[in-house]
Amino acid sequence: MFRSVLAGLAATLFTCGSSLAQNEAPPALELFAQMPQMDMVTLSPNGQRIAFLSNLEGRRILVVRELAGGEEQLANVSEIRPESMLWASDRTLLLSASEAANSRRVHGVIDFSAVLAFDVEDGLEFRQLLRGSRRTGANLRLGRILGISAEDGFALIPAWDEGGNYDLLAANPARRGERVEANGSTITRDWIIDRQGNAVARVDYSDARNTQRIMVQRGDDWAPILEEEDAERPVYSAQGLVEDGSLAIRVRYNRSEGASTSGLYAVSLETGQITRQLFRNDQYDIGTVLTDPNTNLVVGVAYSDVFDEHVWFDEELAARQAMLEAGFGGVSVRIESWSRDRGRFVISTEAADRPRVYYLYDVASNNVEAIGSAYGPLALGGLRPRLHIHYPARDGTQIPGYLTTPEGDGPFPTVILPHGGPSSRDRGGFDYLAHFLASRGYAVLQPDFRGSDGYGREWEVAGYGEWGTGLMQHDVTDGALALVQANIADPDRLCIVGFSYGGYAALAGAAFTPDLYRCAAAIAPVTDLPGLIRYDIDRHGSLHWSVAYWNEAMHGVDEARRSARLRAISPAYHADQILIPILLMHGRDDSVVPIEQSRDMRDALRRNRADLEYIEMNDSDHWLSNAGTRTRVLTELERFLGEHIGD
């Protein structure tokens, strides 16, 4: 067992913000609205430095900290949206980031991404990789790093060339220069590299022919080893190589096994045959596939039960995981990063009543030392636990979800908080919005209704064609009724709140169950389903697989009934049925749901003289990726809920 050096935990956390007063006053709104004070924590290959994202006076900051002396270098990255970090070497840190902008080539707001290389031995001076490269054509996303070349430390980045081919480029992180590592085609969608960084396979997908292939190089040509016909959307995704040289592929569901959940399988690069199952859970889909940044190899997989669980194929990492779980006991433990020699690890823990806390684990000394928390003093306790529950739907199906209640006995004023997606799900642990609302005296239900992902294909497909007035919305409604029956929710003080698809569900609840809720708040909602499909066609073309997906997911009926069905379940066409107060908010930089969806809903509600508060937010994307936007949303929600269902 390891020795724990946790005496300095409180001091570490209190450097991230003001303390939680031990009295009746709830934690300050700003503690929940801030972006994480410690996020994307990663160790340098030699284990001497950590890099992470933090905040300083409302700005997003990249921090590089020397572990020996604690000295820090800071870089302001507030103007971009950081997405991931990877050390190219002990000296060079790569940051993948994006920003929203309008493009003449594509309809609506687009996310452009790129890779920035920071020199940690030159004051964090940085340069953008592939900027102005003559080897690239028009690219919206140059921010994806597949790995690092073992020979020269170049970053391997897929990119479209001027001929419309999707190539694999190797970019020099230290100075200008790149080379073509492998040439792709117009239908190439992904690349696979080995531990040296060499391209060993690629994935091709044709929207026009609905075919997917894994291609490997045979001499000077590329030949298919695995083919899927009649694939209206990609059936599998290639994740990388495992230790024995097999290709790891994620399969949405394996028909040969009769499996409903997704799994990870090993495929021979010689024959294209699936040789073994690497991992599949009978109840839950797999999530993130875990790779070793020092070898480019797949070493594990994550999936979500109540909390995120990590399963390691690498025996050493599996042993470390087991040891850490035994040492911490009772909380979710995650290995975040490790040095090249695996002498040091960054790990994190999370619980139902506190946000993630990060630690440095030193193998030689067998010590674990706290280095910070994602949400500062909120990690010291005082929050209410988010409990994993099940409740019965009207057809008897048990619906999973998360319930957070305030102190005391019910019934409470209650917020029903359906997630976005809808092909998404909620997970255990800290949730800034649910915990904020509970701290203000509201019970919060987050249902994983049918149509959510993570629970297998049958659960997700059960929601197809069930938007608005069907099964998906019924599951949300039944959650509210179950809380009323359990004396947790006050039936006269129910409000439904949601973001993205959750915003759609909130407006659908207001329109199609007008007697259930006393108010509804929708942030970045879908309101006009035919309009959203037209928008997707404008951006991607009518043959793109995403258009087929949305058509199937939204209406689930034949072509002849499509238009009428979509209008029938679109809140923007039924504003006359909404009789309760509505809060509608949308960011002008939303690249996922166009702001016109909220503007159309606003106009429809105003024509019907509805009780509406409408707010457009500058510099706000779909994910509320800055503290200013989150502060605005939480402030407006707190006021709105207080006026309509608060004490």
CORLINCOR-V937396 format. One record per residue. N is the residue number from 1. RES is the residue in one letter. PHI is phi in whole degrees, -180 to 180 (none if undefined). PSI is psi in radians with two decimals (* if undefined). Layout:
BEGIN
n={N;N}
res={RES;RES}
phi={PHI;PHI}
psi={PSI;PSI}
END
This chain:
BEGIN
n={1;2;3;4;5;6;7;8;9;10;11;12;13;14;15;16;17;18;19;20;21;22;23;24;25;26;27;28;29;30;31;32;33;34;35;36;37;38;39;40;41;42;43;44;45;46;47;48;49;50;51;52;53;54;55;56;57;58;59;60;61;62;63;64;65;66;67;68;69;70;71;72;73;74;75;76;77;78;79;80;81;82;83;84;85;86;87;88;89;90;91;92;93;94;95;96;97;98;99;100;101;102;103;104;105;106;107;108;109;110;111;112;113;114;115;116;117;118;119;120;121;122;123;124;125;126;127;128;129;130;131;132;133;134;135;136;137;138;139;140;141;142;143;144;145;146;147;148;149;150;151;152;153;154;155;156;157;158;159;160;161;162;163;164;165;166;167;168;169;170;171;172;173;174;175;176;177;178;179;180;181;182;183;184;185;186;187;188;189;190;191;192;193;194;195;196;197;198;199;200;201;202;203;204;205;206;207;208;209;210;211;212;213;214;215;216;217;218;219;220;221;222;223;224;225;226;227;228;229;230;231;232;233;234;235;236;237;238;239;240;241;242;243;244;245;246;247;248;249;250;251;252;253;254;255;256;257;258;259;260;261;262;263;264;265;266;267;268;269;270;271;272;273;274;275;276;277;278;279;280;281;282;283;284;285;286;287;288;289;290;291;292;293;294;295;296;297;298;299;300;301;302;303;304;305;306;307;308;309;310;311;312;313;314;315;316;317;318;319;320;321;322;323;324;325;326;327;328;329;330;331;332;333;334;335;336;337;338;339;340;341;342;343;344;345;346;347;348;349;350;351;352;353;354;355;356;357;358;359;360;361;362;363;364;365;366;367;368;369;370;371;372;373;374;375;376;377;378;379;380;381;382;383;384;385;386;387;388;389;390;391;392;393;394;395;396;397;398;399;400;401;402;403;404;405;406;407;408;409;410;411;412;413;414;415;416;417;418;419;420;421;422;423;424;425;426;427;428;429;430;431;432;433;434;435;436;437;438;439;440;441;442;443;444;445;446;447;448;449;450;451;452;453;454;455;456;457;458;459;460;461;462;463;464;465;466;467;468;469;470;471;472;473;474;475;476;477;478;479;480;481;482;483;484;485;486;487;488;489;490;491;492;493;494;495;496;497;498;499;500;501;502;503;504;505;506;507;508;509;510;511;512;513;514;515;516;517;518;519;520;521;522;523;524;525;526;527;528;529;530;531;532;533;534;535;536;537;538;539;540;541;542;543;544;545;546;547;548;549;550;551;552;553;554;555;556;557;558;559;560;561;562;563;564;565;566;567;568;569;570;571;572;573;574;575;576;577;578;579;580;581;582;583;584;585;586;587;588;589;590;591;592;593;594;595;596;597;598;599;600;601;602;603;604;605;606;607;608;609;610;611;612;613;614;615;616;617;618;619;620;621;622;623;624;625;626;627;628;629;630;631;632;633;634;635;636;637;638;639;640;641;642;643;644;645;646;647}
res={M;F;R;S;V;L;A;G;L;A;A;T;L;F;T;C;G;S;S;L;A;Q;N;E;A;P;P;A;L;E;L;F;A;Q;M;P;Q;M;D;M;V;T;L;S;P;N;G;Q;R;I;A;F;L;S;N;L;E;G;R;R;I;L;V;V;R;E;L;A;G;G;E;E;Q;L;A;N;V;S;E;I;R;P;E;S;M;L;W;A;S;D;R;T;L;L;L;S;A;S;E;A;A;N;S;R;R;V;H;G;V;I;D;F;S;A;V;L;A;F;D;V;E;D;G;L;E;F;R;Q;L;L;R;G;S;R;R;T;G;A;N;L;R;L;G;R;I;L;G;I;S;A;E;D;G;F;A;L;I;P;A;W;D;E;G;G;N;Y;D;L;L;A;A;N;P;A;R;R;G;E;R;V;E;A;N;G;S;T;I;T;R;D;W;I;I;D;R;Q;G;N;A;V;A;R;V;D;Y;S;D;A;R;N;T;Q;R;I;M;V;Q;R;G;D;D;W;A;P;I;L;E;E;E;D;A;E;R;P;V;Y;S;A;Q;G;L;V;E;D;G;S;L;A;I;R;V;R;Y;N;R;S;E;G;A;S;T;S;G;L;Y;A;V;S;L;E;T;G;Q;I;T;R;Q;L;F;R;N;D;Q;Y;D;I;G;T;V;L;T;D;P;N;T;N;L;V;V;G;V;A;Y;S;D;V;F;D;E;H;V;W;F;D;E;E;L;A;A;R;Q;A;M;L;E;A;G;F;G;G;V;S;V;R;I;E;S;W;S;R;D;R;G;R;F;V;I;S;T;E;A;A;D;R;P;R;V;Y;Y;L;Y;D;V;A;S;N;N;V;E;A;I;G;S;A;Y;G;P;L;A;L;G;G;L;R;P;R;L;H;I;H;Y;P;A;R;D;G;T;Q;I;P;G;Y;L;T;T;P;E;G;D;G;P;F;P;T;V;I;L;P;H;G;G;P;S;S;R;D;R;G;G;F;D;Y;L;A;H;F;L;A;S;R;G;Y;A;V;L;Q;P;D;F;R;G;S;D;G;Y;G;R;E;W;E;V;A;G;Y;G;E;W;G;T;G;L;M;Q;H;D;V;T;D;G;A;L;A;L;V;Q;A;N;I;A;D;P;D;R;L;C;I;V;G;F;S;Y;G;G;Y;A;A;L;A;G;A;A;F;T;P;D;L;Y;R;C;A;A;A;I;A;P;V;T;D;L;P;G;L;I;R;Y;D;I;D;R;H;G;S;L;H;W;S;V;A;Y;W;N;E;A;M;H;G;V;D;E;A;R;R;S;A;R;L;R;A;I;S;P;A;Y;H;A;D;Q;I;L;I;P;I;L;L;M;H;G;R;D;D;S;V;V;P;I;E;Q;S;R;D;M;R;D;A;L;R;R;N;R;A;D;L;E;Y;I;E;M;N;D;S;D;H;W;L;S;N;A;G;T;R;T;R;V;L;T;E;L;E;R;F;L;G;E;H;I;G;D}
phi={none;-86;-89;-102;-111;-116;-61;-91;-59;-61;-62;-62;-75;-72;-72;-94;163;-71;-78;-85;-70;-86;-147;-79;-70;-72;-57;-61;-54;-63;-67;-85;-80;-64;-69;-53;-74;-145;-154;54;-73;-142;-87;-68;-55;-85;75;-94;-135;-123;-120;-160;-97;-147;-130;-147;52;84;-99;-83;-126;-89;-119;-118;-116;-78;-73;-70;-113;85;-64;-127;-114;-124;-136;-78;-120;-68;-82;-128;-112;-62;-121;-164;-134;-152;-81;-80;-162;-65;-99;-117;-110;-103;-119;-88;-149;-139;-149;-90;-159;-90;-131;-73;-85;-130;-70;87;-77;-123;-91;-98;-128;-157;-112;-108;-106;-105;-93;-77;-105;-139;65;61;-62;-137;-143;-93;-72;66;-68;72;-66;-80;-93;-117;-100;-79;-131;-86;-127;-115;-105;-99;-107;-80;165;-122;-69;-68;-73;-131;75;-71;-86;-97;-131;-72;-159;-81;-95;-67;-90;82;-94;-96;-96;-110;-106;-115;-109;-75;-73;-88;-157;-61;145;-157;-141;-86;-79;-159;-95;-105;-125;-71;-111;-68;-122;-162;-130;-123;-119;-97;-66;-85;95;-82;-73;-116;-160;-141;-113;-111;-143;-109;-67;-69;-103;55;-123;-129;-140;-102;-112;-126;-82;-123;69;-92;-114;-109;-127;-76;-115;-145;-129;-130;-95;54;-98;-64;-149;-54;-90;-139;-133;-84;-110;141;-94;-99;-57;-86;92;-72;-91;-91;-121;-92;-112;-60;-160;-95;-60;-64;-94;66;-89;-94;-92;-75;-147;-114;-129;-95;-122;-72;-74;-85;-107;78;-85;-73;-95;-168;-88;-81;-167;-154;-104;-70;-106;-126;-69;-76;-112;-67;-91;-97;-120;-89;-66;-88;-129;67;-94;-74;-125;-179;-150;-114;-147;-113;-97;-75;-112;-70;-116;-110;-117;-105;-83;-74;-62;-66;-67;-63;-67;-62;-60;-62;-64;-67;-63;-66;-70;-83;60;87;-128;-78;-117;-134;-84;-94;-163;-151;-76;-61;-88;59;-88;-136;-134;-100;-125;-144;-128;-149;-135;-68;-123;-159;-76;-66;-118;-106;-136;-106;-108;-104;-68;-62;-90;62;-105;-122;-126;-67;-121;155;-133;-65;-131;49;-67;-62;-75;-83;107;100;-89;-82;-72;-88;-94;-82;-132;-132;-138;-83;-81;-64;-95;92;-66;-84;-100;-78;-178;-127;-122;-123;-120;-77;-63;100;-104;-77;-79;-110;-60;-132;-111;-92;-125;-69;-79;-83;124;-74;-78;-156;-162;-89;-131;-71;102;-71;-135;-60;-78;-62;-69;-63;-64;-64;-67;-97;100;-105;-77;-131;-110;-117;-85;-96;-60;-61;110;-71;-96;94;-111;102;-63;-61;-66;-69;-67;-60;-90;-64;73;-116;-72;74;-122;-111;-58;-60;-72;-60;-62;-68;-58;-67;-65;-62;-67;-65;-69;-64;-63;-83;63;-92;-103;-80;-62;-91;-138;-111;-133;-112;-133;-162;-115;61;-59;-59;-67;-59;-61;-65;-71;-64;-61;-67;-82;-105;-131;-66;-96;-87;-106;-96;-164;-147;-127;-128;-114;51;-85;-84;-128;-127;-66;-59;-66;-69;-67;-60;-62;-66;-65;-61;-82;-117;96;-68;-88;-66;-62;-66;-66;-62;-63;-65;-60;-67;-68;-79;-112;59;-128;-72;-57;-64;-100;-60;-61;-64;-65;-65;-66;-66;-113;-97;-55;-62;-93;-134;-63;-67;-92;-92;-118;-110;-63;-124;-109;-126;-132;-154;-89;-73;-103;-73;-99;-107;-110;-64;-63;-60;-62;-77;-65;-65;-66;-57;-63;-65;-67;-66;-61;-100;54;-75;-81;-126;-116;-121;-134;-104;-116;-75;53;-126;-97;-69;-100;53;-88;-141;-65;-62;-66;-63;-61;-62;-65;-65;-62;-67;-65;-60;-66;-63;-65;-61;-71;-109;-136;-78;-74}
psi={2.60;2.74;2.35;2.24;1.47;0.12;-0.51;0.21;-0.86;-0.76;-0.69;-0.76;-0.63;-0.24;-0.21;-0.01;-3.10;2.73;2.84;2.09;2.37;1.15;-2.86;-0.22;2.30;2.82;2.59;2.52;-0.68;-0.46;-0.55;-0.57;-0.35;2.61;2.74;2.37;-0.34;2.13;2.67;0.79;2.23;2.41;2.50;2.75;-0.63;-0.04;0.23;-0.28;2.71;2.58;2.50;2.92;2.51;-2.95;2.58;1.92;0.78;-0.06;2.56;2.22;2.34;2.23;2.30;2.09;2.31;2.16;-0.48;-0.83;-0.19;0.03;2.52;2.52;2.47;2.51;2.31;2.04;0.53;-0.44;-0.07;2.98;1.74;2.44;-0.58;2.84;2.58;2.31;2.14;-0.50;-3.14;-0.35;-0.46;2.19;2.27;2.29;2.06;2.27;2.84;2.90;2.64;2.43;2.87;2.59;2.49;-0.33;-0.50;2.46;2.34;-3.02;2.38;2.52;2.05;2.38;2.75;2.99;2.25;2.32;2.10;2.30;1.89;-0.15;0.19;0.83;0.47;0.58;2.50;2.83;2.68;2.16;2.48;0.18;2.19;0.26;2.41;-0.10;-0.04;2.64;-2.46;2.05;2.25;-0.58;1.84;0.44;0.17;2.13;2.08;-0.49;-2.94;2.37;2.21;-0.46;-0.82;0.07;0.22;2.58;2.32;2.00;2.15;2.56;2.60;2.40;-3.12;-0.34;0.07;0.27;2.50;1.71;2.95;2.06;2.63;2.03;2.37;2.06;-0.39;-0.54;3.00;2.42;2.45;2.92;2.81;2.01;-0.66;2.54;2.32;-2.86;-3.12;-0.29;0.12;2.38;-0.30;2.84;2.64;2.35;2.78;-3.01;-0.38;-0.21;0.16;2.48;2.13;-0.28;2.79;2.78;2.20;2.46;2.26;2.05;-0.62;-0.68;-0.12;0.82;2.53;2.38;2.53;2.18;2.45;2.75;2.24;1.71;-2.17;-0.05;2.91;2.32;2.53;2.46;-0.31;2.19;2.48;2.05;2.85;0.70;1.66;-0.38;2.83;2.33;-0.56;2.86;2.36;2.33;-0.38;-3.10;2.61;3.13;-0.64;0.11;-0.05;2.73;2.25;2.15;2.48;2.17;2.26;-0.76;2.40;1.85;-0.65;-0.46;-0.12;0.52;2.42;-0.48;2.70;2.72;3.02;2.26;2.63;2.31;2.35;2.26;-0.22;-0.81;-0.34;0.10;2.49;2.09;-0.48;2.83;2.18;-0.76;2.40;2.40;2.41;-0.36;-0.55;2.51;2.69;2.71;-2.08;2.35;2.26;2.26;2.71;2.01;-0.29;-0.27;-0.15;0.14;2.61;2.21;-0.04;-3.07;2.64;2.62;2.87;2.06;-2.00;-0.82;3.00;2.30;2.43;2.26;2.14;2.33;-0.47;2.12;-0.68;-0.77;-0.64;-0.70;-0.72;-0.75;-0.82;-0.73;-0.75;-0.71;-0.70;-0.65;-0.72;-0.72;2.06;-0.05;2.82;2.23;2.39;2.32;2.08;-0.70;2.80;2.73;2.92;-0.68;0.01;0.57;-0.32;2.54;2.54;2.19;2.91;2.72;2.70;2.58;3.01;-0.32;0.30;2.62;3.06;2.38;2.40;2.54;2.69;2.14;2.07;2.06;-0.75;-0.76;-0.18;0.57;2.57;2.14;2.26;2.36;-0.09;3.05;2.68;-0.58;0.74;-2.25;-0.25;-0.35;-0.18;0.00;3.12;-0.15;2.72;2.52;2.48;1.96;2.39;2.15;2.98;2.55;2.71;2.32;3.00;-0.40;0.15;-0.17;2.38;2.11;2.15;2.76;-3.05;2.33;2.24;2.17;2.65;3.08;2.64;-3.00;2.55;-3.14;2.58;2.70;2.40;2.44;2.17;2.15;1.34;2.52;2.97;-3.00;-1.63;-0.12;1.26;-3.06;2.82;2.73;2.77;2.96;-2.83;2.40;1.99;-0.63;-0.83;-0.76;-0.60;-0.85;-0.70;-0.62;-0.31;0.12;0.18;2.44;2.52;2.15;2.21;1.67;2.41;1.25;2.81;2.38;-0.31;2.68;3.14;-0.30;0.24;2.82;-0.71;-0.70;-0.74;-0.81;-0.42;-0.38;-0.14;2.26;0.21;0.46;2.66;-1.10;0.14;-2.72;-0.73;-0.80;-0.60;-0.70;-0.64;-0.83;-0.77;-0.48;-0.75;-0.76;-0.62;-0.67;-0.62;-0.80;-0.57;0.07;0.46;-0.72;2.41;2.04;-0.36;0.00;1.06;2.32;2.52;2.28;2.44;2.80;2.43;-2.12;-0.64;-0.60;-0.67;-0.84;-0.61;-0.79;-0.62;-0.69;-0.70;-0.67;-0.70;-0.20;1.15;-0.28;-0.05;-0.77;2.66;-0.26;2.91;2.44;2.26;2.16;2.17;0.87;2.74;2.28;-0.44;1.70;-0.77;-0.65;-0.62;-0.66;-0.71;-0.70;-0.75;-0.67;-0.73;-0.62;-0.67;-0.30;2.63;-0.35;-0.15;2.52;-0.48;-0.56;-0.76;-0.69;-0.86;-0.67;-0.80;-0.77;-0.66;-0.84;-0.58;0.39;3.13;2.90;-0.68;-0.52;0.06;-0.96;-0.82;-0.69;-0.77;-0.69;-0.63;-0.41;0.26;2.04;-0.56;-0.41;0.02;0.56;-0.44;-0.28;-0.08;2.07;0.03;2.83;2.44;2.32;2.15;2.11;2.50;2.46;2.47;-0.26;0.45;2.07;0.01;-1.00;2.00;2.53;-0.34;-0.46;-0.72;-0.61;-0.67;-0.70;-0.73;-0.85;-0.71;-0.72;-0.69;-0.65;-0.50;0.25;0.73;2.81;1.66;2.38;2.12;2.26;2.19;2.42;2.22;2.68;0.66;2.17;-2.97;-0.49;0.12;1.02;0.32;2.72;-0.58;-0.76;-0.79;-0.69;-0.75;-0.79;-0.81;-0.67;-0.83;-0.67;-0.77;-0.77;-0.81;-0.83;-0.69;-0.65;-0.57;-0.49;0.04;3.01;*}
END
